[in-house]
Amino acid sequence: MSNTITLMIERIRELCRERGITPNGLSYIAGVPQATIKSILNGETKSPEVLTIKKLCDGFGITLAQFFDTVEFNNLEQEIK
């Protein structure tokens, strides 16, 4: 699993914890199927669609920029060398 996917999983879990939202609750408020969120969090989805991440951000009440604006994302190495 790439570092980017791992960081996305960690970020979703972090935001759920901060807001007291379960993945199932996030599914409901974001309008994303539970199976999709489960696949992302279990690392089964290798490249989540931007639209899916945008819907999750809407559910969290944040922008895509806020989702990715972390020290960890900012320090990721370039995927293509």
Secondary structure, DSSP 4 states (H G I P E B T S, - for coil): --HHHHHHHHHHHHHHHHHT--HHHHHHHHT--HHHHHHHHTT--SS--HHHHHHHHHHHT--HHHHH-SHHHHTPPPS--
